C-alpha cells in the first residue's frame, strides 16, 4: 500500500473507533491497524481524523433551527416551481 492509502486506512480506523465510542489514540490505532504503523504515521492520521471530526461536528451547529427551516422552505418553493413548469409542459404534449 502507498503512504496515502495507509493514511486513509488509518483515518478510517479512527472513525470506526469513534463510532464504537472509543477515543482514537496512537497505541489503539497501531494495535487495530492490519499493517505496521509508525508512531508518526499514527499521529498524522489522528490529526486528520480530529480535523474531520471537528468539521463534521461544527457543520450542523452552524445553522439554527429557524435558519434551516427557512432554507428548506425556499428549497420546497423552488421544487414546486420546477414541478409546475414540468406539469405545464406535459399538458402541452398531451
N, C-alpha and C positions, 0 to 999 in steps of 0.2 A: 504494500500500500504506500501511496505517496504521503508526504507530510501533511498536505491539505486534507486528504481523505482521513488520515489518522485524527487530525484535529476535529474534523466534522463528526467522526465517530465518537470522540471523547465528549464533545459538546452534547451529542445525542444521549450519551450515557448520563451526563449531568442532568438533562431534562427528565430522564427516566427515574433517576434517584429523587429528584424534586417531586415528581408525581407520586412516588412512594412515601413522601413525607420526610425524606432524609435531606440533609444539607450536604451538597457535594463538597468533598474535601480531597486533598491530594492523596492521602492514603486510601480512602474509599474508592476514588476514581481509578487509581493504579490497580487496586485489587479487583475491580469489576471489569476492567478492560481485557479483551481477549488477546491482547498483544502487549509486548513490553513497552512501558511508558516511562519516559524520564520525568523527573520532578519538574523541570522547566516546562515541558510539554503539558503536564497536568495543570500547572499554574496558569499557563496561557489559555487552556481550554476553559478553566473555571472563570477566568476574567471575561472571556467571550460569553459564557453562559450567564454570568451576572449582568452583563450589559443587556443581553437579550431579555432576561427575566425582568429587569427593572423597566425596560422599554415597554414590555407587554403589560406589566402591572400599572404603569402610568397612563397608557393609552386610553383605557376605558374611563379613567377618572378625569380625563381632560374635558369631557363634555358632561354637563349636568343633565339631569333627567329632562328638564324643561328644554334645553338646547337639543337634546337627542330627539325629543318628541317633535319639536319644530322641524328638525332636519327630516325626519320620517314623513311628516305631513307634506312637506314640499315634494319629497320623492313620490308620494302617492298621487299628488296633483299632477306631476309630470307624467306618471304612468297612465293616469286617467285620460289626459290629453292625447297621449300616443294611442291609446285604445280607441278613442273617439275618431281619430284620423283613420285608423285601420278599419273601423266599422263603416265609415262613410265610403271608403274605397271599395270595400266588399259589397256594399249596396249598389254601387255603380257597375260592378262586374256582373251582378245578378240581374 
